[in-house]
């Protein structure tokens, strides 16, 4: 198991990506290259950036990828709200999931910033960090 697999924020963002894929499958066909593609890209980007950052060797890089994940999550929030406004379905539960993920990411970013190394854990230390992050 990779270290990021134990991070609750990664697990929850994977679940949200699956929800976004299912939700957008019901959108109008003409949105296939528009909002559908954008939402799916953002939804996949969140756990992907968390995973990539966890695999990097530099603590600074881990934080950078966490911030990129947060940016993608912010984009997805906007797109979910737009989809709702356009009448493509009820996105309120997904928006609540996004808010929860923002809080989890903020907690993980804070914990990494407070670290004496301002760091992501090394692969062997990742399990301990995952336990800490699960509290967030």
C-alpha positions as YAML, in Angstrom:
chain: A
units: angstrom
residues:
- id: 1
  name: UNK
  ca: [0.00, 0.00, 0.00]
- id: 2
  name: UNK
  ca: [1.32, 3.43, -0.94]
- id: 3
  name: UNK
  ca: [1.59, 6.01, 1.88]
- id: 4
  name: UNK
  ca: [-1.10, 8.27, 0.42]
- id: 5
  name: UNK
  ca: [-3.62, 5.40, 0.45]
- id: 6
  name: UNK
  ca: [-3.86, 5.81, 4.21]
- id: 7
  name: UNK
  ca: [-4.59, 9.54, 4.05]
- id: 8
  name: UNK
  ca: [-8.26, 10.19, 4.69]
- id: 9
  name: UNK
  ca: [-8.17, 13.27, 2.46]
- id: 10
  name: UNK
  ca: [-6.98, 11.09, -0.46]
- id: 11
  name: UNK
  ca: [-9.63, 8.44, 0.26]
- id: 12
  name: UNK
  ca: [-12.41, 11.01, 0.45]
- id: 13
  name: UNK
  ca: [-11.25, 12.78, -2.69]
- id: 14
  name: UNK
  ca: [-11.26, 9.46, -4.55]
- id: 15
  name: UNK
  ca: [-14.86, 8.92, -3.43]
- id: 16
  name: UNK
  ca: [-15.80, 12.41, -4.62]
- id: 17
  name: UNK
  ca: [-14.21, 11.74, -8.02]
- id: 18
  name: UNK
  ca: [-16.37, 8.64, -8.40]
- id: 19
  name: UNK
  ca: [-19.47, 10.66, -7.49]
- id: 20
  name: UNK
  ca: [-18.56, 13.36, -10.02]
- id: 21
  name: UNK
  ca: [-18.15, 10.74, -12.76]
- id: 22
  name: UNK
  ca: [-21.56, 9.26, -11.98]
- id: 23
  name: UNK
  ca: [-23.21, 12.67, -11.72]
- id: 24
  name: UNK
  ca: [-21.79, 14.02, -14.98]
- id: 25
  name: UNK
  ca: [-22.85, 10.89, -16.86]
- id: 26
  name: UNK
  ca: [-26.39, 12.29, -16.53]
- id: 27
  name: UNK
  ca: [-25.53, 15.75, -17.91]
- id: 28
  name: UNK
  ca: [-26.65, 16.76, -21.41]
- id: 29
  name: UNK
  ca: [-24.54, 15.22, -24.19]
- id: 30
  name: UNK
  ca: [-23.59, 18.66, -25.51]
- id: 31
  name: UNK
  ca: [-21.64, 19.22, -22.27]
- id: 32
  name: UNK
  ca: [-19.34, 16.26, -22.98]
- id: 33
  name: UNK
  ca: [-16.44, 18.50, -24.01]
- id: 34
  name: UNK
  ca: [-17.46, 21.37, -21.73]
- id: 35
  name: UNK
  ca: [-18.55, 21.13, -18.15]
- id: 36
  name: UNK
  ca: [-18.36, 17.32, -17.99]
- id: 37
  name: UNK
  ca: [-14.71, 17.25, -19.05]
- id: 38
  name: UNK
  ca: [-13.81, 20.14, -16.74]
- id: 39
  name: UNK
  ca: [-15.51, 18.65, -13.70]
- id: 40
  name: UNK
  ca: [-14.02, 15.23, -14.24]
- id: 41
  name: UNK
  ca: [-10.55, 16.68, -14.76]
- id: 42
  name: UNK
  ca: [-10.76, 18.67, -11.53]
- id: 43
  name: UNK
  ca: [-12.21, 15.76, -9.57]
- id: 44
  name: UNK
  ca: [-9.38, 13.49, -10.70]
- id: 45
  name: UNK
  ca: [-6.78, 16.18, -10.10]
- id: 46
  name: UNK
  ca: [-7.44, 16.40, -6.36]
- id: 47
  name: UNK
  ca: [-6.44, 12.84, -5.33]
- id: 48
  name: UNK
  ca: [-3.83, 12.73, -8.11]
- id: 49
  name: UNK
  ca: [-1.99, 15.74, -6.74]
- id: 50
  name: UNK
  ca: [-2.16, 14.43, -3.18]
- id: 51
  name: UNK
  ca: [-0.66, 11.15, -4.40]
- id: 52
  name: UNK
  ca: [2.03, 12.83, -6.48]
- id: 53
  name: UNK
  ca: [3.02, 15.11, -3.63]
- id: 54
  name: UNK
  ca: [3.25, 12.19, -1.21]
- id: 55
  name: UNK
  ca: [5.58, 10.44, -3.64]
- id: 56
  name: UNK
  ca: [7.97, 13.38, -3.89]
- id: 57
  name: UNK
  ca: [11.13, 13.47, -1.83]
- id: 58
  name: UNK
  ca: [10.95, 17.12, -0.80]
- id: 59
  name: UNK
  ca: [8.69, 18.40, 1.98]
- id: 60
  name: UNK
  ca: [8.30, 21.64, 0.05]
- id: 61
  name: UNK
  ca: [7.05, 19.72, -2.99]
- id: 62
  name: UNK
  ca: [4.49, 17.84, -0.89]
- id: 63
  name: UNK
  ca: [3.05, 21.15, 0.32]
- id: 64
  name: UNK
  ca: [3.08, 22.52, -3.21]
- id: 65
  name: UNK
  ca: [1.03, 19.57, -4.48]
- id: 66
  name: UNK
  ca: [-1.39, 19.89, -1.56]
- id: 67
  name: UNK
  ca: [-1.95, 23.51, -2.59]
- id: 68
  name: UNK
  ca: [-2.50, 22.45, -6.21]
- id: 69
  name: UNK
  ca: [-5.05, 19.87, -5.00]
- id: 70
  name: UNK
  ca: [-6.81, 22.63, -3.05]
- id: 71
  name: UNK
  ca: [-6.91, 24.78, -6.20]
- id: 72
  name: UNK
  ca: [-8.49, 21.95, -8.19]
- id: 73
  name: UNK
  ca: [-11.01, 21.45, -5.40]
- id: 74
  name: UNK
  ca: [-11.90, 25.13, -5.58]
- id: 75
  name: UNK
  ca: [-12.43, 24.84, -9.34]
- id: 76
  name: UNK
  ca: [-14.69, 21.82, -8.78]
- id: 77
  name: UNK
  ca: [-16.71, 23.77, -6.21]
- id: 78
  name: UNK
  ca: [-17.35, 26.48, -8.81]
- id: 79
  name: UNK
  ca: [-18.30, 23.93, -11.45]
- id: 80
  name: UNK
  ca: [-20.69, 22.09, -9.13]
- id: 81
  name: UNK
  ca: [-22.43, 25.36, -8.34]
- id: 82
  name: UNK
  ca: [-22.64, 26.21, -12.03]
- id: 83
  name: UNK
  ca: [-24.06, 22.77, -12.86]
- id: 84
  name: UNK
  ca: [-26.74, 23.34, -10.24]
- id: 85
  name: UNK
  ca: [-27.51, 26.82, -11.59]
- id: 86
  name: UNK
  ca: [-27.81, 25.38, -15.11]
- id: 87
  name: UNK
  ca: [-30.33, 22.81, -13.88]
- id: 88
  name: UNK
  ca: [-28.14, 19.76, -14.42]
- id: 89
  name: UNK
  ca: [-29.09, 18.26, -11.09]
- id: 90
  name: UNK
  ca: [-28.84, 18.61, -7.33]
- id: 91
  name: UNK
  ca: [-25.19, 19.07, -6.48]
- id: 92
  name: UNK
  ca: [-25.68, 20.09, -2.84]
- id: 93
  name: UNK
  ca: [-24.34, 16.82, -1.38]
- id: 94
  name: UNK
  ca: [-21.22, 17.07, -3.53]
- id: 95
  name: UNK
  ca: [-20.72, 20.69, -2.51]
- id: 96
  name: UNK
  ca: [-20.86, 19.55, 1.13]
- id: 97
  name: UNK
  ca: [-18.24, 16.90, 0.30]
- id: 98
  name: UNK
  ca: [-16.06, 19.61, -1.22]
- id: 99
  name: UNK
  ca: [-16.37, 21.69, 1.95]
- id: 100
  name: UNK
  ca: [-15.35, 18.68, 4.03]
- id: 101
  name: UNK
  ca: [-12.35, 18.07, 1.79]
- id: 102
  name: UNK
  ca: [-11.31, 21.72, 2.07]
- id: 103
  name: UNK
  ca: [-11.21, 21.29, 5.84]
- id: 104
  name: UNK
  ca: [-9.24, 18.04, 5.62]
- id: 105
  name: UNK
  ca: [-6.73, 19.56, 3.20]
- id: 106
  name: UNK
  ca: [-6.37, 22.67, 5.36]
- id: 107
  name: UNK
  ca: [-5.65, 20.47, 8.38]
- id: 108
  name: UNK
  ca: [-3.04, 18.45, 6.50]
- id: 109
  name: UNK
  ca: [-1.41, 21.61, 5.15]
- id: 110
  name: UNK
  ca: [-1.32, 23.11, 8.64]
- id: 111
  name: UNK
  ca: [0.17, 19.94, 10.10]
- id: 112
  name: UNK
  ca: [2.86, 19.93, 7.44]
- id: 113
  name: UNK
  ca: [3.62, 23.61, 7.94]
- id: 114
  name: UNK
  ca: [4.00, 23.08, 11.69]
- id: 115
  name: UNK
  ca: [6.37, 20.19, 11.25]
- id: 116
  name: UNK
  ca: [9.94, 21.01, 12.29]
- id: 117
  name: UNK
  ca: [10.97, 20.08, 8.76]
- id: 118
  name: UNK
  ca: [7.84, 21.78, 7.33]
- id: 119
  name: UNK
  ca: [7.69, 18.51, 5.61]
- id: 120
  name: UNK
  ca: [5.88, 15.61, 4.26]
- id: 121
  name: UNK
  ca: [6.89, 12.43, 5.97]
- id: 122
  name: UNK
  ca: [9.36, 10.15, 4.31]
- id: 123
  name: UNK
  ca: [7.75, 6.93, 3.02]
- id: 124
  name: UNK
  ca: [8.42, 5.04, 6.26]
- id: 125
  name: UNK
  ca: [7.01, 7.91, 8.30]
- id: 126
  name: UNK
  ca: [3.93, 8.29, 6.14]
- id: 127
  name: UNK
  ca: [1.87, 5.82, 8.16]
- id: 128
  name: UNK
  ca: [2.28, 7.98, 11.25]
- id: 129
  name: UNK
  ca: [1.35, 11.07, 9.25]
- id: 130
  name: UNK
  ca: [-1.71, 9.26, 7.87]
- id: 131
  name: UNK
  ca: [-2.86, 8.54, 11.41]
- id: 132
  name: UNK
  ca: [-2.37, 12.20, 12.29]
- id: 133
  name: UNK
  ca: [-4.18, 13.32, 9.15]
- id: 134
  name: UNK
  ca: [-7.11, 10.98, 9.92]
- id: 135
  name: UNK
  ca: [-7.82, 13.19, 12.90]
- id: 136
  name: UNK
  ca: [-8.55, 16.03, 10.51]
...
